[in-house]
Protein backbone atom coordinates (compact mmCIF):
# COMPACT_ATOMS: atom_id res chain seq x y z
CA UNK A 1 0.00 0.00 0.00
CA UNK A 2 1.43 3.35 -1.03
CA UNK A 3 1.34 6.53 1.01
CA UNK A 4 1.06 10.19 0.07
CA UNK A 5 3.21 12.57 2.06
CA UNK A 6 2.42 16.22 2.83
CA UNK A 7 4.80 18.64 4.52
CA UNK A 8 3.16 21.64 6.18
CA UNK A 9 5.19 24.57 7.44
CA UNK A 10 3.44 26.32 10.31
CA UNK A 11 4.04 27.97 13.65
CA UNK A 12 5.11 25.58 16.38
CA UNK A 13 1.97 26.08 18.48
CA UNK A 14 -0.34 25.48 15.51
CA UNK A 15 1.03 22.10 14.43
CA UNK A 16 -1.25 20.27 16.89
CA UNK A 17 -4.31 21.85 15.27
CA UNK A 18 -3.22 20.77 11.80
CA UNK A 19 -2.40 17.28 13.04
CA UNK A 20 -5.86 16.91 14.59
CA UNK A 21 -7.61 18.18 11.45
CA UNK A 22 -5.66 15.87 9.15
CA UNK A 23 -6.31 12.90 11.44
CA UNK A 24 -10.02 13.56 11.02
CA UNK A 25 -9.77 13.08 7.24
CA UNK A 26 -7.79 9.85 7.11
CA UNK A 27 -4.15 10.73 7.81
CA UNK A 28 -2.69 8.10 10.13
CA UNK A 29 1.02 8.85 10.49
CA UNK A 30 2.73 12.07 11.55
CA UNK A 31 6.15 13.46 12.37
CA UNK A 32 6.08 16.77 14.23
CA UNK A 33 9.61 16.54 15.61
CA UNK A 34 11.04 19.18 13.26
CA UNK A 35 10.66 22.86 14.28
CA UNK A 36 7.69 24.59 12.63
CA UNK A 37 7.13 21.66 10.29
CA UNK A 38 4.54 18.86 10.24
CA UNK A 39 5.01 15.82 8.03
CA UNK A 40 1.82 13.84 7.46
CA UNK A 41 1.09 10.61 5.59
CA UNK A 42 -2.16 9.19 4.25
CA UNK A 43 -2.75 6.04 2.24
CA UNK A 44 -3.82 6.52 -1.37
CA UNK A 45 -7.04 4.69 -0.52
CA UNK A 46 -7.87 7.12 2.30
CA UNK A 47 -6.74 10.27 0.51
CA UNK A 48 -9.55 12.81 0.12
CA UNK A 49 -8.04 15.64 -1.92
CA UNK A 50 -11.06 17.91 -1.47
CA UNK A 51 -11.02 17.51 2.31
CA UNK A 52 -7.31 18.24 2.45
CA UNK A 53 -7.72 21.33 0.26
CA UNK A 54 -10.51 22.57 2.54
CA UNK A 55 -8.21 22.30 5.56
CA UNK A 56 -5.36 24.04 3.76
CA UNK A 57 -7.62 26.90 2.70
CA UNK A 58 -9.27 27.16 6.10
CA UNK A 59 -5.97 27.50 7.92
CA UNK A 60 -4.03 29.29 5.16
CA UNK A 61 -3.12 32.28 7.41
CA UNK A 62 -1.20 29.91 9.72
CA UNK A 63 0.48 27.85 6.99
CA UNK A 64 3.50 29.42 5.36
CA UNK A 65 4.23 26.61 2.88
CA UNK A 66 2.80 23.29 1.71
CA UNK A 67 4.84 20.57 0.02
CA UNK A 68 3.22 17.57 -1.63
CA UNK A 69 1.46 15.34 -2.01
CA UNK A 70 4.46 13.17 -2.78
CA UNK A 71 3.93 9.48 -3.46
CA UNK A 72 5.92 7.16 -1.19
CA UNK A 73 6.12 3.36 -1.25
CA UNK A 74 4.98 1.29 1.69
CA UNK A 75 7.30 2.05 4.56
CA UNK A 76 8.32 0.31 7.73
CA UNK A 77 8.14 2.93 10.48
CA UNK A 78 10.65 1.19 12.74
CA UNK A 79 13.43 3.45 11.51
CA UNK A 80 11.47 6.57 12.44
CA UNK A 81 10.58 5.12 15.83
CA UNK A 82 14.10 3.95 16.60
CA UNK A 83 15.81 7.18 15.54
CA UNK A 84 13.44 9.63 17.24
CA UNK A 85 11.79 8.10 20.29
CA UNK A 86 12.72 7.04 23.77
CA UNK A 87 10.91 4.56 25.98
CA UNK A 88 7.73 5.87 27.62
CA UNK A 89 7.19 6.13 31.36
CA UNK A 90 3.59 6.81 32.40
CA UNK A 91 3.64 8.24 35.91
CA UNK A 92 6.06 5.58 37.17
CA UNK A 93 3.27 3.04 36.75
CA UNK A 94 3.69 1.58 33.28
CA UNK A 95 6.85 1.55 31.18
CA UNK A 96 6.63 1.04 27.41
CA UNK A 97 9.78 0.12 25.57
CA UNK A 98 10.77 -1.21 22.16
CA UNK A 99 13.05 -4.26 21.92
CA UNK A 100 16.04 -2.02 21.22
CA UNK A 101 15.49 0.06 24.39
CA UNK A 102 17.35 -0.94 27.55
CA UNK A 103 15.44 -2.81 30.23
CA UNK A 104 14.44 -0.30 32.92
CA UNK A 105 16.33 -0.39 36.20
CA UNK A 106 13.44 1.23 38.09
CA UNK A 107 10.48 -0.84 39.25
CA UNK A 108 7.15 -0.47 37.43
CA UNK A 109 3.88 -2.23 38.00
CA UNK A 110 3.72 -3.05 34.30
CA UNK A 111 6.42 -3.15 31.62
CA UNK A 112 5.30 -3.50 28.00
CA UNK A 113 7.49 -4.25 25.01
CA UNK A 114 5.93 -2.69 21.91
CA UNK A 115 7.37 -2.66 18.40
CA UNK A 116 5.13 -0.26 16.45
CA UNK A 117 6.08 -1.07 12.85
CA UNK A 118 3.52 0.90 10.79
CA UNK A 119 0.87 1.05 13.53
CA UNK A 120 -0.24 3.86 15.80
CA UNK A 121 0.05 3.55 19.56
CA UNK A 122 3.32 3.78 21.45
CA UNK A 123 2.34 5.91 24.41
CA UNK A 124 4.06 9.04 23.11
CA UNK A 125 0.97 10.64 21.64
CA UNK A 126 -1.33 12.51 24.02
CA UNK A 127 -4.37 10.38 23.13
CA UNK A 128 -2.63 7.10 23.97
CA UNK A 129 -0.93 8.50 27.07
CA UNK A 130 -4.28 9.84 28.29
CA UNK A 131 -6.01 6.48 28.03
CA UNK A 132 -3.06 4.74 29.67
CA UNK A 133 -3.34 7.11 32.64
CA UNK A 134 -7.09 6.54 32.84
CA UNK A 135 -6.59 2.78 32.80
CA UNK A 136 -4.47 2.99 35.95
CA UNK A 137 -7.61 3.87 37.90
CA UNK A 138 -9.95 1.29 36.39
CA UNK A 139 -10.57 -2.34 37.46
CA UNK A 140 -9.66 -4.85 34.75
CA UNK A 141 -9.46 -8.06 36.73
CA UNK A 142 -11.87 -10.54 35.11
CA UNK A 143 -13.26 -7.90 32.73
CA UNK A 144 -14.06 -8.36 29.05
CA UNK A 145 -12.36 -5.62 27.05
CA UNK A 146 -12.82 -4.29 23.52
CA UNK A 147 -9.96 -2.25 22.02
CA UNK A 148 -11.30 -0.43 18.95
CA UNK A 149 -8.73 0.87 16.49
CA UNK A 150 -6.16 -1.15 18.40
CA UNK A 151 -3.09 -0.17 16.36
CA UNK A 152 -0.06 -1.71 18.07
CA UNK A 153 -2.38 -3.35 20.61
CA UNK A 154 -0.78 -1.42 23.48
CA UNK A 155 -4.06 -0.68 25.29
CA UNK A 156 -5.44 -4.18 24.95
CA UNK A 157 -2.13 -5.70 25.99
CA UNK A 158 -2.05 -3.56 29.12
CA UNK A 159 -5.66 -4.57 29.90
CA UNK A 160 -4.63 -8.22 29.62
CA UNK A 161 -1.67 -7.64 31.93
CA UNK A 162 -4.09 -6.01 34.40
CA UNK A 163 -6.14 -9.21 34.54
CA UNK A 164 -8.78 -8.90 31.82
CA UNK A 165 -10.45 -12.24 31.10
CA UNK A 166 -10.96 -11.47 27.40
CA UNK A 167 -9.42 -8.83 25.13
CA UNK A 168 -10.63 -8.25 21.58
CA UNK A 169 -8.81 -5.78 19.35
CA UNK A 170 -10.22 -4.55 16.05
CA UNK A 171 -8.45 -2.47 13.39
CA UNK A 172 -9.19 -1.73 9.74
CA UNK A 173 -5.53 -1.99 8.70
CA UNK A 174 -4.07 -5.46 8.07
CA UNK A 175 -0.57 -4.45 9.19
CA UNK A 176 -2.02 -3.18 12.50
CA UNK A 177 -3.68 -6.55 13.08
CA UNK A 178 -0.39 -8.33 12.40
CA UNK A 179 1.52 -5.88 14.58
CA UNK A 180 -0.92 -6.19 17.51
CA UNK A 181 -0.78 -9.99 17.39
CA UNK A 182 3.02 -9.91 17.35
CA UNK A 183 3.09 -7.52 20.30
CA UNK A 184 0.61 -9.64 22.25
CA UNK A 185 2.87 -12.65 21.76
CA UNK A 186 5.89 -10.53 22.66
CA UNK A 187 4.22 -9.66 25.98
CA UNK A 188 2.93 -13.21 26.61
CA UNK A 189 -0.75 -12.22 26.79
CA UNK A 190 -3.88 -13.55 25.13
CA UNK A 191 -5.47 -11.00 22.78
CA UNK A 192 -7.76 -11.74 19.87
CA UNK A 193 -7.30 -9.28 16.97
CA UNK A 194 -9.61 -8.94 13.95
CA UNK A 195 -9.30 -6.94 10.74
CA UNK A 196 -12.30 -4.76 9.98
CA UNK A 197 -14.64 -2.24 11.57
CA UNK A 198 -17.73 -2.01 13.72
CA UNK A 199 -19.37 -4.95 11.92
CA UNK A 200 -16.98 -7.23 13.83
CA UNK A 201 -18.08 -6.04 17.27
CA UNK A 202 -19.73 -9.05 18.84
CA UNK A 203 -20.09 -10.43 22.33
CA UNK A 204 -20.50 -8.65 25.64
CA UNK A 205 -17.98 -6.22 27.14
CA UNK A 206 -17.34 -4.51 30.46
CA UNK A 207 -14.78 -2.00 29.16
CA UNK A 208 -14.42 -0.44 25.72
CA UNK A 209 -11.28 1.51 24.80
CA UNK A 210 -11.73 3.63 21.65
CA UNK A 211 -8.74 5.70 20.57
CA UNK A 212 -9.81 6.59 17.03
CA UNK A 213 -11.27 9.96 16.02
CA UNK A 214 -14.42 11.93 16.61
CA UNK A 215 -16.39 10.91 13.53
CA UNK A 216 -15.70 7.20 13.85
CA UNK A 217 -16.51 7.18 17.56
CA UNK A 218 -19.82 8.97 16.95
CA UNK A 219 -20.65 6.48 14.21
CA UNK A 220 -19.79 3.48 16.38
CA UNK A 221 -21.47 4.58 19.63
CA UNK A 222 -24.68 2.60 18.92
CA UNK A 223 -22.59 -0.56 18.56
CA UNK A 224 -20.73 0.16 21.79
CA UNK A 225 -24.06 0.56 23.57
CA UNK A 226 -25.36 -2.69 22.07
CA UNK A 227 -22.51 -4.86 23.37
CA UNK A 228 -21.70 -3.14 26.66
CA UNK A 229 -22.95 -4.48 29.96
CA UNK A 230 -24.90 -2.18 32.26
CA UNK A 231 -22.43 -0.24 34.37
CA UNK A 232 -19.67 -0.83 31.84
CA UNK A 233 -17.00 1.77 31.11
CA UNK A 234 -16.25 3.49 27.80
CA UNK A 235 -12.93 5.34 27.52
CA UNK A 236 -12.51 7.32 24.33
CA UNK A 237 -9.91 9.64 22.84
CA UNK A 238 -8.42 10.55 19.48
CA UNK A 239 -10.20 13.88 19.21
CA UNK A 240 -9.57 17.51 20.01
CA UNK A 241 -10.85 19.14 23.22
CA UNK A 242 -13.24 21.28 21.21
CA UNK A 243 -15.04 18.10 20.09
CA UNK A 244 -15.93 16.90 23.59
CA UNK A 245 -19.43 18.40 23.52
CA UNK A 246 -20.23 16.50 20.31
CA UNK A 247 -18.97 13.26 21.82
CA UNK A 248 -20.91 13.81 25.06
CA UNK A 249 -24.14 14.65 23.23
CA UNK A 250 -24.01 11.54 21.06
CA UNK A 251 -22.92 9.35 23.96
CA UNK A 252 -25.95 10.49 25.97
CA UNK A 253 -28.24 9.65 23.06
CA UNK A 254 -26.89 6.11 23.20
CA UNK A 255 -27.35 5.61 26.93
CA UNK A 256 -23.91 6.61 28.21
CA UNK A 257 -23.50 8.81 31.27
CA UNK A 258 -20.54 11.20 31.44
CA UNK A 259 -18.02 10.34 34.16
CA UNK A 260 -14.91 12.43 33.63
CA UNK A 261 -12.75 14.37 31.19
CA UNK A 262 -8.99 14.79 31.22
CA UNK A 263 -6.78 16.51 28.69
CA UNK A 264 -3.33 15.80 27.30
CA UNK A 265 -2.21 19.03 25.63
CA UNK A 266 -4.94 19.73 23.05
CA UNK A 267 -6.32 16.18 23.11
CA UNK A 268 -9.32 15.06 25.16
CA UNK A 269 -9.78 11.82 27.06
CA UNK A 270 -13.38 11.16 28.15
CA UNK A 271 -14.85 8.40 30.30
CA UNK A 272 -18.50 7.31 30.21
CA UNK A 273 -20.49 4.61 31.98
CA UNK A 274 -23.38 2.58 30.55
CA UNK A 275 -26.50 3.88 32.27
C-alpha positions in Angstrom: 0.0 0.0 0.0 1.4 3.4 -1.0 1.3 6.5 1.0 1.1 10.2 0.1 3.2 12.6 2.1 2.4 16.2 2.8 4.8 18.6 4.5 3.2 21.6 6.2 5.2 24.6 7.4 3.4 26.3 10.3 4.0 28.0 13.6 5.1 25.6 16.4 2.0 26.1 18.5 -0.3 25.5 15.5 1.0 22.1 14.4 -1.3 20.3 16.9 -4.3 21.8 15.3 -3.2 20.8 11.8 -2.4 17.3 13.0 -5.9 16.9 14.6 -7.6 18.2 11.5 -5.7 15.9 9.1 -6.3 12.9 11.4 -10.0 13.6 11.0 -9.8 13.1 7.2 -7.8 9.9 7.1 -4.2 10.7 7.8 -2.7 8.1 10.1 1.0 8.9 10.5 2.7 12.1 11.5 6.2 13.5 12.4 6.1 16.8 14.2 9.6 16.5 15.6 11.0 19.2 13.3 10.7 22.9 14.3 7.7 24.6 12.6 7.1 21.7 10.3 4.5 18.9 10.2 5.0 15.8 8.0 1.8 13.8 7.5 1.1 10.6 5.6 -2.2 9.2 4.2 -2.7 6.0 2.2 -3.8 6.5 -1.4 -7.0 4.7 -0.5 -7.9 7.1 2.3 -6.7 10.3 0.5 -9.5 12.8 0.1 -8.0 15.6 -1.9 -11.1 17.9 -1.5 -11.0 17.5 2.3 -7.3 18.2 2.4 -7.7 21.3 0.3 -10.5 22.6 2.5 -8.2 22.3 5.6 -5.4 24.0 3.8 -7.6 26.9 2.7 -9.3 27.2 6.1 -6.0 27.5 7.9 -4.0 29.3 5.2 -3.1 32.3 7.4 -1.2 29.9 9.7 0.5 27.9 7.0 3.5 29.4 5.4 4.2 26.6 2.9 2.8 23.3 1.7 4.8 20.6 0.0 3.2 17.6 -1.6 1.5 15.3 -2.0 4.5 13.2 -2.8 3.9 9.5 -3.5 5.9 7.2 -1.2 6.1 3.4 -1.2 5.0 1.3 1.7 7.3 2.0 4.6 8.3 0.3 7.7 8.1 2.9 10.5 10.6 1.2 12.7 13.4 3.5 11.5 11.5 6.6 12.4 10.6 5.1 15.8 14.1 4.0 16.6 15.8 7.2 15.5 13.4 9.6 17.2 11.8 8.1 20.3 12.7 7.0 23.8 10.9 4.6 26.0 7.7 5.9 27.6 7.2 6.1 31.4 3.6 6.8 32.4 3.6 8.2 35.9 6.1 5.6 37.2 3.3 3.0 36.8 3.7 1.6 33.3 6.9 1.6 31.2 6.6 1.0 27.4 9.8 0.1 25.6 10.8 -1.2 22.2 13.1 -4.3 21.9 16.0 -2.0 21.2 15.5 0.1 24.4 17.4 -0.9 27.6 15.4 -2.8 30.2 14.4 -0.3 32.9 16.3 -0.4 36.2 13.4 1.2 38.1 10.5 -0.8 39.3 7.2 -0.5 37.4 3.9 -2.2 38.0 3.7 -3.0 34.3 6.4 -3.1 31.6 5.3 -3.5 28.0 7.5 -4.3 25.0 5.9 -2.7 21.9 7.4 -2.7 18.4 5.1 -0.3 16.5 6.1 -1.1 12.8 3.5 0.9 10.8 0.9 1.0 13.5 -0.2 3.9 15.8 0.1 3.6 19.6 3.3 3.8 21.4 2.3 5.9 24.4 4.1 9.0 23.1 1.0 10.6 21.6 -1.3 12.5 24.0 -4.4 10.4 23.1 -2.6 7.1 24.0 -0.9 8.5 27.1 -4.3 9.8 28.3 -6.0 6.5 28.0 -3.1 4.7 29.7 -3.3 7.1 32.6 -7.1 6.5 32.8 -6.6 2.8 32.8 -4.5 3.0 35.9 -7.6 3.9 37.9 -9.9 1.3 36.4 -10.6 -2.3 37.5 -9.7 -4.8 34.7 -9.5 -8.1 36.7 -11.9 -10.5 35.1 -13.3 -7.9 32.7 -14.1 -8.4 29.1 -12.4 -5.6 27.0 -12.8 -4.3 23.5 -10.0 -2.2 22.0 -11.3 -0.4 18.9 -8.7 0.9 16.5 -6.2 -1.1 18.4 -3.1 -0.2 16.4 -0.1 -1.7 18.1 -2.4 -3.3 20.6 -0.8 -1.4 23.5 -4.1 -0.7 25.3 -5.4 -4.2 24.9 -2.1 -5.7 26.0 -2.0 -3.6 29.1 -5.7 -4.6 29.9 -4.6 -8.2 29.6 -1.7 -7.6 31.9 -4.1 -6.0 34.4 -6.1 -9.2 34.5 -8.8 -8.9 31.8 -10.5 -12.2 31.1 -11.0 -11.5 27.4 -9.4 -8.8 25.1 -10.6 -8.2 21.6 -8.8 -5.8 19.4 -10.2 -4.5 16.0 -8.5 -2.5 13.4 -9.2 -1.7 9.7 -5.5 -2.0 8.7 -4.1 -5.5 8.1 -0.6 -4.5 9.2 -2.0 -3.2 12.5 -3.7 -6.5 13.1 -0.4 -8.3 12.4 1.5 -5.9 14.6 -0.9 -6.2 17.5 -0.8 -10.0 17.4 3.0 -9.9 17.4 3.1 -7.5 20.3 0.6 -9.6 22.2 2.9 -12.6 21.8 5.9 -10.5 22.7 4.2 -9.7 26.0 2.9 -13.2 26.6 -0.8 -12.2 26.8 -3.9 -13.6 25.1 -5.5 -11.0 22.8 -7.8 -11.7 19.9 -7.3 -9.3 17.0 -9.6 -8.9 14.0 -9.3 -6.9 10.7 -12.3 -4.8 10.0 -14.6 -2.2 11.6 -17.7 -2.0 13.7 -19.4 -4.9 11.9 -17.0 -7.2 13.8 -18.1 -6.0 17.3 -19.7 -9.1 18.8 -20.1 -10.4 22.3 -20.5 -8.7 25.6 -18.0 -6.2 27.1 -17.3 -4.5 30.5 -14.8 -2.0 29.2 -14.4 -0.4 25.7 -11.3 1.5 24.8 -11.7 3.6 21.7 -8.7 5.7 20.6 -9.8 6.6 17.0 -11.3 10.0 16.0 -14.4 11.9 16.6 -16.4 10.9 13.5 -15.7 7.2 13.8 -16.5 7.2 17.6 -19.8 9.0 17.0 -20.7 6.5 14.2 -19.8 3.5 16.4 -21.5 4.6 19.6 -24.7 2.6 18.9 -22.6 -0.6 18.6 -20.7 0.2 21.8 -24.1 0.6 23.6 -25.4 -2.7 22.1 -22.5 -4.9 23.4 -21.7 -3.1 26.7 -23.0 -4.5 30.0 -24.9 -2.2 32.3 -22.4 -0.2 34.4 -19.7 -0.8 31.8 -17.0 1.8 31.1 -16.3 3.5 27.8 -12.9 5.3 27.5 -12.5 7.3 24.3 -9.9 9.6 22.8 -8.4 10.5 19.5 -10.2 13.9 19.2 -9.6 17.5 20.0 -10.8 19.1 23.2 -13.2 21.3 21.2 -15.0 18.1 20.1 -15.9 16.9 23.6 -19.4 18.4 23.5 -20.2 16.5 20.3 -19.0 13.3 21.8 -20.9 13.8 25.1 -24.1 14.6 23.2 -24.0 11.5 21.1 -22.9 9.3 24.0 -26.0 10.5 26.0 -28.2 9.7 23.1 -26.9 6.1 23.2 -27.3 5.6 26.9 -23.9 6.6 28.2 -23.5 8.8 31.3 -20.5 11.2 31.4 -18.0 10.3 34.2 -14.9 12.4 33.6 -12.7 14.4 31.2 -9.0 14.8 31.2 -6.8 16.5 28.7 -3.3 15.8 27.3 -2.2 19.0 25.6 -4.9 19.7 23.1 -6.3 16.2 23.1 -9.3 15.1 25.2 -9.8 11.8 27.1 -13.4 11.2 28.1 -14.9 8.4 30.3 -18.5 7.3 30.2 -20.5 4.6 32.0 -23.4 2.6 30.6 -26.5 3.9 32.3 
